[in-house]
Amino acid sequence: MKPIESRVVTSGEVEIYRSSKYRVTTIIPLVKNPKMNVYLFEQDEITDFLKGYGEYAEFIISVEQVGAMA
């Protein structure tokens, strides 16, 4: 799969994104009562969450940056 857009970023931008928190919204569809879950992750937690993600019965519907960590 190829990105639909790509651009060069500065080291400062990388650090801002690395130190940000992200709101990740998912849906669990294949249960009696389908459920939407909302998580608040740091970058490392997103990486951990995505390990083995193909085995989950949950799918991501959005990822939003919500601000840099204090």
mmJSON file of the N, C-alpha and C atoms, coordinates in Angstrom:
{"data_MODEL":{"atom_site":{
"group_PDB":["ATOM","ATOM","ATOM","ATOM","ATOM","ATOM","ATOM","ATOM","ATOM","ATOM","ATOM","ATOM","ATOM","ATOM","ATOM","ATOM","ATOM","ATOM","ATOM","ATOM","ATOM","ATOM","ATOM","ATOM","ATOM","ATOM","ATOM","ATOM","ATOM","ATOM","ATOM","ATOM","ATOM","ATOM","ATOM","ATOM","ATOM","ATOM","ATOM","ATOM","ATOM","ATOM","ATOM","ATOM","ATOM","ATOM","ATOM","ATOM","ATOM","ATOM","ATOM","ATOM","ATOM","ATOM","ATOM","ATOM","ATOM","ATOM","ATOM","ATOM","ATOM","ATOM","ATOM","ATOM","ATOM","ATOM","ATOM","ATOM","ATOM","ATOM","ATOM","ATOM","ATOM","ATOM","ATOM","ATOM","ATOM","ATOM","ATOM","ATOM","ATOM","ATOM","ATOM","ATOM","ATOM","ATOM","ATOM","ATOM","ATOM","ATOM","ATOM","ATOM","ATOM","ATOM","ATOM","ATOM","ATOM","ATOM","ATOM","ATOM","ATOM","ATOM","ATOM","ATOM","ATOM","ATOM","ATOM","ATOM","ATOM","ATOM","ATOM","ATOM","ATOM","ATOM","ATOM","ATOM","ATOM","ATOM","ATOM","ATOM","ATOM","ATOM","ATOM","ATOM","ATOM","ATOM","ATOM","ATOM","ATOM","ATOM","ATOM","ATOM","ATOM","ATOM","ATOM","ATOM","ATOM","ATOM","ATOM","ATOM","ATOM","ATOM","ATOM","ATOM","ATOM","ATOM","ATOM","ATOM","ATOM","ATOM","ATOM","ATOM","ATOM","ATOM","ATOM","ATOM","ATOM","ATOM","ATOM","ATOM","ATOM","ATOM","ATOM","ATOM","ATOM","ATOM","ATOM","ATOM","ATOM","ATOM","ATOM","ATOM","ATOM","ATOM","ATOM","ATOM","ATOM","ATOM","ATOM","ATOM","ATOM","ATOM","ATOM","ATOM","ATOM","ATOM","ATOM","ATOM","ATOM","ATOM","ATOM","ATOM","ATOM","ATOM","ATOM","ATOM","ATOM","ATOM","ATOM","ATOM","ATOM","ATOM","ATOM","ATOM","ATOM","ATOM","ATOM","ATOM","ATOM","ATOM"],
"id":[1,2,3,4,5,6,7,8,9,10,11,12,13,14,15,16,17,18,19,20,21,22,23,24,25,26,27,28,29,30,31,32,33,34,35,36,37,38,39,40,41,42,43,44,45,46,47,48,49,50,51,52,53,54,55,56,57,58,59,60,61,62,63,64,65,66,67,68,69,70,71,72,73,74,75,76,77,78,79,80,81,82,83,84,85,86,87,88,89,90,91,92,93,94,95,96,97,98,99,100,101,102,103,104,105,106,107,108,109,110,111,112,113,114,115,116,117,118,119,120,121,122,123,124,125,126,127,128,129,130,131,132,133,134,135,136,137,138,139,140,141,142,143,144,145,146,147,148,149,150,151,152,153,154,155,156,157,158,159,160,161,162,163,164,165,166,167,168,169,170,171,172,173,174,175,176,177,178,179,180,181,182,183,184,185,186,187,188,189,190,191,192,193,194,195,196,197,198,199,200,201,202,203,204,205,206,207,208,209,210],
"type_symbol":["N","C","C","N","C","C","N","C","C","N","C","C","N","C","C","N","C","C","N","C","C","N","C","C","N","C","C","N","C","C","N","C","C","N","C","C","N","C","C","N","C","C","N","C","C","N","C","C","N","C","C","N","C","C","N","C","C","N","C","C","N","C","C","N","C","C","N","C","C","N","C","C","N","C","C","N","C","C","N","C","C","N","C","C","N","C","C","N","C","C","N","C","C","N","C","C","N","C","C","N","C","C","N","C","C","N","C","C","N","C","C","N","C","C","N","C","C","N","C","C","N","C","C","N","C","C","N","C","C","N","C","C","N","C","C","N","C","C","N","C","C","N","C","C","N","C","C","N","C","C","N","C","C","N","C","C","N","C","C","N","C","C","N","C","C","N","C","C","N","C","C","N","C","C","N","C","C","N","C","C","N","C","C","N","C","C","N","C","C","N","C","C","N","C","C","N","C","C","N","C","C","N","C","C","N","C","C","N","C","C"],
"label_atom_id":["N","CA","C","N","CA","C","N","CA","C","N","CA","C","N","CA","C","N","CA","C","N","CA","C","N","CA","C","N","CA","C","N","CA","C","N","CA","C","N","CA","C","N","CA","C","N","CA","C","N","CA","C","N","CA","C","N","CA","C","N","CA","C","N","CA","C","N","CA","C","N","CA","C","N","CA","C","N","CA","C","N","CA","C","N","CA","C","N","CA","C","N","CA","C","N","CA","C","N","CA","C","N","CA","C","N","CA","C","N","CA","C","N","CA","C","N","CA","C","N","CA","C","N","CA","C","N","CA","C","N","CA","C","N","CA","C","N","CA","C","N","CA","C","N","CA","C","N","CA","C","N","CA","C","N","CA","C","N","CA","C","N","CA","C","N","CA","C","N","CA","C","N","CA","C","N","CA","C","N","CA","C","N","CA","C","N","CA","C","N","CA","C","N","CA","C","N","CA","C","N","CA","C","N","CA","C","N","CA","C","N","CA","C","N","CA","C","N","CA","C","N","CA","C","N","CA","C","N","CA","C","N","CA","C","N","CA","C","N","CA","C","N","CA","C"],
"label_alt_id":[null,null,null,null,null,null,null,null,null,null,null,null,null,null,null,null,null,null,null,null,null,null,null,null,null,null,null,null,null,null,null,null,null,null,null,null,null,null,null,null,null,null,null,null,null,null,null,null,null,null,null,null,null,null,null,null,null,null,null,null,null,null,null,null,null,null,null,null,null,null,null,null,null,null,null,null,null,null,null,null,null,null,null,null,null,null,null,null,null,null,null,null,null,null,null,null,null,null,null,null,null,null,null,null,null,null,null,null,null,null,null,null,null,null,null,null,null,null,null,null,null,null,null,null,null,null,null,null,null,null,null,null,null,null,null,null,null,null,null,null,null,null,null,null,null,null,null,null,null,null,null,null,null,null,null,null,null,null,null,null,null,null,null,null,null,null,null,null,null,null,null,null,null,null,null,null,null,null,null,null,null,null,null,null,null,null,null,null,null,null,null,null,null,null,null,null,null,null,null,null,null,null,null,null,null,null,null,null,null,null],
"label_comp_id":["MET","MET","MET","LYS","LYS","LYS","PRO","PRO","PRO","ILE","ILE","ILE","GLU","GLU","GLU","SER","SER","SER","ARG","ARG","ARG","VAL","VAL","VAL","VAL","VAL","VAL","THR","THR","THR","SER","SER","SER","GLY","GLY","GLY","GLU","GLU","GLU","VAL","VAL","VAL","GLU","GLU","GLU","ILE","ILE","ILE","TYR","TYR","TYR","ARG","ARG","ARG","SER","SER","SER","SER","SER","SER","LYS","LYS","LYS","TYR","TYR","TYR","ARG","ARG","ARG","VAL","VAL","VAL","THR","THR","THR","THR","THR","THR","ILE","ILE","ILE","ILE","ILE","ILE","PRO","PRO","PRO","LEU","LEU","LEU","VAL","VAL","VAL","LYS","LYS","LYS","ASN","ASN","ASN","PRO","PRO","PRO","LYS","LYS","LYS","MET","MET","MET","ASN","ASN","ASN","VAL","VAL","VAL","TYR","TYR","TYR","LEU","LEU","LEU","PHE","PHE","PHE","GLU","GLU","GLU","GLN","GLN","GLN","ASP","ASP","ASP","GLU","GLU","GLU","ILE","ILE","ILE","THR","THR","THR","ASP","ASP","ASP","PHE","PHE","PHE","LEU","LEU","LEU","LYS","LYS","LYS","GLY","GLY","GLY","TYR","TYR","TYR","GLY","GLY","GLY","GLU","GLU","GLU","TYR","TYR","TYR","ALA","ALA","ALA","GLU","GLU","GLU","PHE","PHE","PHE","ILE","ILE","ILE","ILE","ILE","ILE","SER","SER","SER","VAL","VAL","VAL","GLU","GLU","GLU","GLN","GLN","GLN","VAL","VAL","VAL","GLY","GLY","GLY","ALA","ALA","ALA","MET","MET","MET","ALA","ALA","ALA"],
"label_asym_id":["A","A","A","A","A","A","A","A","A","A","A","A","A","A","A","A","A","A","A","A","A","A","A","A","A","A","A","A","A","A","A","A","A","A","A","A","A","A","A","A","A","A","A","A","A","A","A","A","A","A","A","A","A","A","A","A","A","A","A","A","A","A","A","A","A","A","A","A","A","A","A","A","A","A","A","A","A","A","A","A","A","A","A","A","A","A","A","A","A","A","A","A","A","A","A","A","A","A","A","A","A","A","A","A","A","A","A","A","A","A","A","A","A","A","A","A","A","A","A","A","A","A","A","A","A","A","A","A","A","A","A","A","A","A","A","A","A","A","A","A","A","A","A","A","A","A","A","A","A","A","A","A","A","A","A","A","A","A","A","A","A","A","A","A","A","A","A","A","A","A","A","A","A","A","A","A","A","A","A","A","A","A","A","A","A","A","A","A","A","A","A","A","A","A","A","A","A","A","A","A","A","A","A","A","A","A","A","A","A","A"],
"label_entity_id":["1","1","1","1","1","1","1","1","1","1","1","1","1","1","1","1","1","1","1","1","1","1","1","1","1","1","1","1","1","1","1","1","1","1","1","1","1","1","1","1","1","1","1","1","1","1","1","1","1","1","1","1","1","1","1","1","1","1","1","1","1","1","1","1","1","1","1","1","1","1","1","1","1","1","1","1","1","1","1","1","1","1","1","1","1","1","1","1","1","1","1","1","1","1","1","1","1","1","1","1","1","1","1","1","1","1","1","1","1","1","1","1","1","1","1","1","1","1","1","1","1","1","1","1","1","1","1","1","1","1","1","1","1","1","1","1","1","1","1","1","1","1","1","1","1","1","1","1","1","1","1","1","1","1","1","1","1","1","1","1","1","1","1","1","1","1","1","1","1","1","1","1","1","1","1","1","1","1","1","1","1","1","1","1","1","1","1","1","1","1","1","1","1","1","1","1","1","1","1","1","1","1","1","1","1","1","1","1","1","1"],
"label_seq_id":[1,1,1,2,2,2,3,3,3,4,4,4,5,5,5,6,6,6,7,7,7,8,8,8,9,9,9,10,10,10,11,11,11,12,12,12,13,13,13,14,14,14,15,15,15,16,16,16,17,17,17,18,18,18,19,19,19,20,20,20,21,21,21,22,22,22,23,23,23,24,24,24,25,25,25,26,26,26,27,27,27,28,28,28,29,29,29,30,30,30,31,31,31,32,32,32,33,33,33,34,34,34,35,35,35,36,36,36,37,37,37,38,38,38,39,39,39,40,40,40,41,41,41,42,42,42,43,43,43,44,44,44,45,45,45,46,46,46,47,47,47,48,48,48,49,49,49,50,50,50,51,51,51,52,52,52,53,53,53,54,54,54,55,55,55,56,56,56,57,57,57,58,58,58,59,59,59,60,60,60,61,61,61,62,62,62,63,63,63,64,64,64,65,65,65,66,66,66,67,67,67,68,68,68,69,69,69,70,70,70],
"pdbx_PDB_ins_code":[null,null,null,null,null,null,null,null,null,null,null,null,null,null,null,null,null,null,null,null,null,null,null,null,null,null,null,null,null,null,null,null,null,null,null,null,null,null,null,null,null,null,null,null,null,null,null,null,null,null,null,null,null,null,null,null,null,null,null,null,null,null,null,null,null,null,null,null,null,null,null,null,null,null,null,null,null,null,null,null,null,null,null,null,null,null,null,null,null,null,null,null,null,null,null,null,null,null,null,null,null,null,null,null,null,null,null,null,null,null,null,null,null,null,null,null,null,null,null,null,null,null,null,null,null,null,null,null,null,null,null,null,null,null,null,null,null,null,null,null,null,null,null,null,null,null,null,null,null,null,null,null,null,null,null,null,null,null,null,null,null,null,null,null,null,null,null,null,null,null,null,null,null,null,null,null,null,null,null,null,null,null,null,null,null,null,null,null,null,null,null,null,null,null,null,null,null,null,null,null,null,null,null,null,null,null,null,null,null,null],
"Cartn_x":[0.847,0.0,0.895,0.545,1.318,0.547,1.273,0.584,-0.056,-1.119,-1.749,-1.089,-0.257,0.464,1.719,2.791,4.033,4.764,5.396,6.164,7.293,8.323,9.447,9.027,9.453,9.156,10.47,10.429,11.613,11.782,12.967,13.212,12.284,12.017,11.101,9.7,9.235,7.902,7.863,8.92,8.984,8.847,9.563,9.526,8.142,7.473,6.108,5.176,5.24,4.364,4.726,6.026,6.457,5.986,5.922,5.559,4.075,3.296,1.866,1.073,-0.145,-1.12,-2.088,-2.659,-3.561,-4.841,-5.935,-7.253,-7.523,-7.645,-7.88,-9.278,-10.104,-11.482,-11.601,-12.198,-12.367,-13.808,-14.143,-15.458,-15.24,-15.98,-16.042,-17.401,-17.419,-18.701,-19.342,-18.553,-19.083,-19.43,-20.202,-20.705,-22.197,-22.86,-24.307,-24.648,-23.899,-24.099,-22.812,-22.699,-21.487,-21.138,-19.834,-19.375,-18.314,-18.334,-17.285,-16.41,-15.101,-14.138,-13.294,-12.959,-12.076,-10.915,-9.702,-8.478,-7.703,-6.882,-5.951,-4.561,-3.752,-2.457,-1.331,-0.152,1.095,1.605,2.597,3.075,3.495,4.237,4.672,3.49,2.451,1.261,0.51,0.507,-0.106,0.636,1.968,2.778,2.433,2.338,1.98,0.573,-0.359,-1.75,-1.837,-1.016,-1.087,-0.371,0.458,1.117,0.056,0.023,-0.97,-2.367,-2.481,-3.788,-4.687,-4.105,-4.894,-5.711,-5.387,-6.105,-7.255,-7.379,-8.44,-9.77,-10.853,-12.189,-12.632,-11.716,-11.935,-11.249,-11.869,-11.184,-11.154,-10.082,-9.857,-10.682,-11.399,-12.146,-11.572,-10.738,-10.066,-8.892,-7.909,-6.762,-6.575,-6.632,-6.515,-5.453,-4.613,-3.643,-4.411,-4.219,-4.956,-4.057,-2.765,-1.879,-0.603,0.385,1.681,1.579,2.392,2.426,3.1,2.704,3.288,4.626],
"Cartn_y":[-1.167,0.0,1.233,2.227,3.453,4.607,5.568,6.74,7.571,8.275,9.167,10.536,10.785,12.044,11.795,12.522,12.389,13.724,14.113,15.355,15.234,16.033,16.072,16.873,16.412,17.117,17.441,18.44,18.838,17.948,17.983,17.24,17.729,19.035,19.595,19.036,18.907,18.322,16.876,16.129,14.73,14.662,15.526,15.521,15.893,16.841,17.216,16.011,15.329,14.179,13.022,12.825,11.742,11.984,13.233,13.536,13.88,13.699,14.0,12.824,13.12,12.084,11.98,10.798,10.529,9.876,10.357,9.77,8.76,7.49,6.414,5.864,5.887,5.4,4.112,3.099,1.797,1.332,0.321,-0.327,-1.831,-2.456,-3.917,-4.3,-4.788,-4.998,-6.374,-7.397,-8.766,-9.329,-8.56,-8.991,-8.69,-9.226,-9.011,-7.522,-6.758,-5.31,-4.624,-4.315,-3.663,-2.443,-2.21,-1.178,-0.307,0.992,1.916,2.169,2.051,2.325,3.529,4.357,5.497,5.361,5.42,5.301,6.61,6.88,7.992,7.377,7.486,6.82,7.813,7.455,8.077,7.246,7.734,7.044,5.602,5.359,3.995,3.081,3.621,2.818,2.455,3.345,3.018,1.843,1.901,0.815,-0.506,-0.513,-1.736,-2.207,-1.28,-1.607,-2.28,-1.821,-2.331,-3.668,-4.089,-5.392,-6.481,-7.29,-8.349,-7.844,-6.607,-5.994,-6.791,-7.462,-8.248,-9.351,-9.693,-10.754,-10.223,-8.9,-8.314,-8.35,-8.386,-8.263,-6.818,-5.899,-4.477,-3.741,-2.701,-1.968,-0.475,0.159,1.585,2.404,3.403,4.3,5.709,6.065,7.362,7.429,8.262,8.575,10.077,10.764,12.209,12.638,13.571,14.138,15.068,14.922,15.757,16.682,16.665,17.619,16.994,17.827,17.369,17.076,16.123,15.768,16.898,17.071,18.124,17.714],
"Cartn_z":[0.0,0.0,0.0,-0.765,-0.847,-0.217,0.384,0.944,-0.166,0.171,-0.808,-0.793,0.232,0.343,1.167,0.866,1.597,1.567,2.705,2.734,3.736,3.55,4.471,5.7,6.886,8.134,8.841,9.704,10.456,11.681,12.268,13.51,14.621,14.626,15.617,15.487,14.244,14.021,14.489,14.194,14.633,16.148,16.847,18.316,18.842,18.195,18.593,18.456,17.315,17.104,18.043,18.284,19.172,20.604,21.02,22.406,22.581,21.536,21.608,22.162,22.553,22.901,21.727,21.567,20.451,20.944,20.435,20.713,19.593,19.975,19.017,19.265,18.235,18.338,17.533,18.159,17.515,17.651,16.867,16.98,17.07,17.965,18.052,17.473,16.221,15.538,15.736,15.96,15.907,17.273,18.026,19.327,19.385,20.386,20.507,20.531,21.294,21.367,20.899,19.581,19.07,19.914,20.058,20.974,20.322,20.638,20.243,21.469,21.291,22.358,21.981,22.964,22.752,23.721,23.184,23.972,23.887,24.89,24.856,25.006,23.928,23.871,23.655,24.176,23.769,22.583,21.867,20.666,20.945,22.011,22.332,22.625,23.231,23.532,22.253,21.262,19.963,19.338,19.383,18.832,19.505,20.817,21.549,21.195,21.089,20.761,19.385,18.445,17.078,16.879,17.825,17.702,17.709,16.687,16.59,16.292,15.827,15.62,14.672,13.706,12.76,13.407,14.639,15.351,16.188,16.296,17.116,16.368,17.121,16.536,16.728,16.524,16.767,15.624,15.093,14.038,14.323,13.872,14.114,13.135,13.664,12.784,12.767,13.773,13.709,14.671,14.305,15.162,15.075,16.214,16.233,17.242,16.848,17.781,18.706,20.009,20.966,21.751,21.491,22.14,22.649,22.836,23.332,24.815,25.264,26.671,27.443,28.671,29.51,30.05],
"occupancy":[1.0,1.0,1.0,1.0,1.0,1.0,1.0,1.0,1.0,1.0,1.0,1.0,1.0,1.0,1.0,1.0,1.0,1.0,1.0,1.0,1.0,1.0,1.0,1.0,1.0,1.0,1.0,1.0,1.0,1.0,1.0,1.0,1.0,1.0,1.0,1.0,1.0,1.0,1.0,1.0,1.0,1.0,1.0,1.0,1.0,1.0,1.0,1.0,1.0,1.0,1.0,1.0,1.0,1.0,1.0,1.0,1.0,1.0,1.0,1.0,1.0,1.0,1.0,1.0,1.0,1.0,1.0,1.0,1.0,1.0,1.0,1.0,1.0,1.0,1.0,1.0,1.0,1.0,1.0,1.0,1.0,1.0,1.0,1.0,1.0,1.0,1.0,1.0,1.0,1.0,1.0,1.0,1.0,1.0,1.0,1.0,1.0,1.0,1.0,1.0,1.0,1.0,1.0,1.0,1.0,1.0,1.0,1.0,1.0,1.0,1.0,1.0,1.0,1.0,1.0,1.0,1.0,1.0,1.0,1.0,1.0,1.0,1.0,1.0,1.0,1.0,1.0,1.0,1.0,1.0,1.0,1.0,1.0,1.0,1.0,1.0,1.0,1.0,1.0,1.0,1.0,1.0,1.0,1.0,1.0,1.0,1.0,1.0,1.0,1.0,1.0,1.0,1.0,1.0,1.0,1.0,1.0,1.0,1.0,1.0,1.0,1.0,1.0,1.0,1.0,1.0,1.0,1.0,1.0,1.0,1.0,1.0,1.0,1.0,1.0,1.0,1.0,1.0,1.0,1.0,1.0,1.0,1.0,1.0,1.0,1.0,1.0,1.0,1.0,1.0,1.0,1.0,1.0,1.0,1.0,1.0,1.0,1.0,1.0,1.0,1.0,1.0,1.0,1.0,1.0,1.0,1.0,1.0,1.0,1.0],
"B_iso_or_equiv":[0.0,0.0,0.0,0.0,0.0,0.0,0.0,0.0,0.0,0.0,0.0,0.0,0.0,0.0,0.0,0.0,0.0,0.0,0.0,0.0,0.0,0.0,0.0,0.0,0.0,0.0,0.0,0.0,0.0,0.0,0.0,0.0,0.0,0.0,0.0,0.0,0.0,0.0,0.0,0.0,0.0,0.0,0.0,0.0,0.0,0.0,0.0,0.0,0.0,0.0,0.0,0.0,0.0,0.0,0.0,0.0,0.0,0.0,0.0,0.0,0.0,0.0,0.0,0.0,0.0,0.0,0.0,0.0,0.0,0.0,0.0,0.0,0.0,0.0,0.0,0.0,0.0,0.0,0.0,0.0,0.0,0.0,0.0,0.0,0.0,0.0,0.0,0.0,0.0,0.0,0.0,0.0,0.0,0.0,0.0,0.0,0.0,0.0,0.0,0.0,0.0,0.0,0.0,0.0,0.0,0.0,0.0,0.0,0.0,0.0,0.0,0.0,0.0,0.0,0.0,0.0,0.0,0.0,0.0,0.0,0.0,0.0,0.0,0.0,0.0,0.0,0.0,0.0,0.0,0.0,0.0,0.0,0.0,0.0,0.0,0.0,0.0,0.0,0.0,0.0,0.0,0.0,0.0,0.0,0.0,0.0,0.0,0.0,0.0,0.0,0.0,0.0,0.0,0.0,0.0,0.0,0.0,0.0,0.0,0.0,0.0,0.0,0.0,0.0,0.0,0.0,0.0,0.0,0.0,0.0,0.0,0.0,0.0,0.0,0.0,0.0,0.0,0.0,0.0,0.0,0.0,0.0,0.0,0.0,0.0,0.0,0.0,0.0,0.0,0.0,0.0,0.0,0.0,0.0,0.0,0.0,0.0,0.0,0.0,0.0,0.0,0.0,0.0,0.0,0.0,0.0,0.0,0.0,0.0,0.0],
"pdbx_formal_charge":[null,null,null,null,null,null,null,null,null,null,null,null,null,null,null,null,null,null,null,null,null,null,null,null,null,null,null,null,null,null,null,null,null,null,null,null,null,null,null,null,null,null,null,null,null,null,null,null,null,null,null,null,null,null,null,null,null,null,null,null,null,null,null,null,null,null,null,null,null,null,null,null,null,null,null,null,null,null,null,null,null,null,null,null,null,null,null,null,null,null,null,null,null,null,null,null,null,null,null,null,null,null,null,null,null,null,null,null,null,null,null,null,null,null,null,null,null,null,null,null,null,null,null,null,null,null,null,null,null,null,null,null,null,null,null,null,null,null,null,null,null,null,null,null,null,null,null,null,null,null,null,null,null,null,null,null,null,null,null,null,null,null,null,null,null,null,null,null,null,null,null,null,null,null,null,null,null,null,null,null,null,null,null,null,null,null,null,null,null,null,null,null,null,null,null,null,null,null,null,null,null,null,null,null,null,null,null,null,null,null],
"auth_seq_id":[1,1,1,2,2,2,3,3,3,4,4,4,5,5,5,6,6,6,7,7,7,8,8,8,9,9,9,10,10,10,11,11,11,12,12,12,13,13,13,14,14,14,15,15,15,16,16,16,17,17,17,18,18,18,19,19,19,20,20,20,21,21,21,22,22,22,23,23,23,24,24,24,25,25,25,26,26,26,27,27,27,28,28,28,29,29,29,30,30,30,31,31,31,32,32,32,33,33,33,34,34,34,35,35,35,36,36,36,37,37,37,38,38,38,39,39,39,40,40,40,41,41,41,42,42,42,43,43,43,44,44,44,45,45,45,46,46,46,47,47,47,48,48,48,49,49,49,50,50,50,51,51,51,52,52,52,53,53,53,54,54,54,55,55,55,56,56,56,57,57,57,58,58,58,59,59,59,60,60,60,61,61,61,62,62,62,63,63,63,64,64,64,65,65,65,66,66,66,67,67,67,68,68,68,69,69,69,70,70,70],
"auth_comp_id":["MET","MET","MET","LYS","LYS","LYS","PRO","PRO","PRO","ILE","ILE","ILE","GLU","GLU","GLU","SER","SER","SER","ARG","ARG","ARG","VAL","VAL","VAL","VAL","VAL","VAL","THR","THR","THR","SER","SER","SER","GLY","GLY","GLY","GLU","GLU","GLU","VAL","VAL","VAL","GLU","GLU","GLU","ILE","ILE","ILE","TYR","TYR","TYR","ARG","ARG","ARG","SER","SER","SER","SER","SER","SER","LYS","LYS","LYS","TYR","TYR","TYR","ARG","ARG","ARG","VAL","VAL","VAL","THR","THR","THR","THR","THR","THR","ILE","ILE","ILE","ILE","ILE","ILE","PRO","PRO","PRO","LEU","LEU","LEU","VAL","VAL","VAL","LYS","LYS","LYS","ASN","ASN","ASN","PRO","PRO","PRO","LYS","LYS","LYS","MET","MET","MET","ASN","ASN","ASN","VAL","VAL","VAL","TYR","TYR","TYR","LEU","LEU","LEU","PHE","PHE","PHE","GLU","GLU","GLU","GLN","GLN","GLN","ASP","ASP","ASP","GLU","GLU","GLU","ILE","ILE","ILE","THR","THR","THR","ASP","ASP","ASP","PHE","PHE","PHE","LEU","LEU","LEU","LYS","LYS","LYS","GLY","GLY","GLY","TYR","TYR","TYR","GLY","GLY","GLY","GLU","GLU","GLU","TYR","TYR","TYR","ALA","ALA","ALA","GLU","GLU","GLU","PHE","PHE","PHE","ILE","ILE","ILE","ILE","ILE","ILE","SER","SER","SER","VAL","VAL","VAL","GLU","GLU","GLU","GLN","GLN","GLN","VAL","VAL","VAL","GLY","GLY","GLY","ALA","ALA","ALA","MET","MET","MET","ALA","ALA","ALA"],
"auth_asym_id":["A","A","A","A","A","A","A","A","A","A","A","A","A","A","A","A","A","A","A","A","A","A","A","A","A","A","A","A","A","A","A","A","A","A","A","A","A","A","A","A","A","A","A","A","A","A","A","A","A","A","A","A","A","A","A","A","A","A","A","A","A","A","A","A","A","A","A","A","A","A","A","A","A","A","A","A","A","A","A","A","A","A","A","A","A","A","A","A","A","A","A","A","A","A","A","A","A","A","A","A","A","A","A","A","A","A","A","A","A","A","A","A","A","A","A","A","A","A","A","A","A","A","A","A","A","A","A","A","A","A","A","A","A","A","A","A","A","A","A","A","A","A","A","A","A","A","A","A","A","A","A","A","A","A","A","A","A","A","A","A","A","A","A","A","A","A","A","A","A","A","A","A","A","A","A","A","A","A","A","A","A","A","A","A","A","A","A","A","A","A","A","A","A","A","A","A","A","A","A","A","A","A","A","A","A","A","A","A","A","A"],
"auth_atom_id":["N","CA","C","N","CA","C","N","CA","C","N","CA","C","N","CA","C","N","CA","C","N","CA","C","N","CA","C","N","CA","C","N","CA","C","N","CA","C","N","CA","C","N","CA","C","N","CA","C","N","CA","C","N","CA","C","N","CA","C","N","CA","C","N","CA","C","N","CA","C","N","CA","C","N","CA","C","N","CA","C","N","CA","C","N","CA","C","N","CA","C","N","CA","C","N","CA","C","N","CA","C","N","CA","C","N","CA","C","N","CA","C","N","CA","C","N","CA","C","N","CA","C","N","CA","C","N","CA","C","N","CA","C","N","CA","C","N","CA","C","N","CA","C","N","CA","C","N","CA","C","N","CA","C","N","CA","C","N","CA","C","N","CA","C","N","CA","C","N","CA","C","N","CA","C","N","CA","C","N","CA","C","N","CA","C","N","CA","C","N","CA","C","N","CA","C","N","CA","C","N","CA","C","N","CA","C","N","CA","C","N","CA","C","N","CA","C","N","CA","C","N","CA","C","N","CA","C","N","CA","C","N","CA","C","N","CA","C","N","CA","C","N","CA","C"],
"pdbx_PDB_model_num":[1,1,1,1,1,1,1,1,1,1,1,1,1,1,1,1,1,1,1,1,1,1,1,1,1,1,1,1,1,1,1,1,1,1,1,1,1,1,1,1,1,1,1,1,1,1,1,1,1,1,1,1,1,1,1,1,1,1,1,1,1,1,1,1,1,1,1,1,1,1,1,1,1,1,1,1,1,1,1,1,1,1,1,1,1,1,1,1,1,1,1,1,1,1,1,1,1,1,1,1,1,1,1,1,1,1,1,1,1,1,1,1,1,1,1,1,1,1,1,1,1,1,1,1,1,1,1,1,1,1,1,1,1,1,1,1,1,1,1,1,1,1,1,1,1,1,1,1,1,1,1,1,1,1,1,1,1,1,1,1,1,1,1,1,1,1,1,1,1,1,1,1,1,1,1,1,1,1,1,1,1,1,1,1,1,1,1,1,1,1,1,1,1,1,1,1,1,1,1,1,1,1,1,1,1,1,1,1,1,1]
}}}
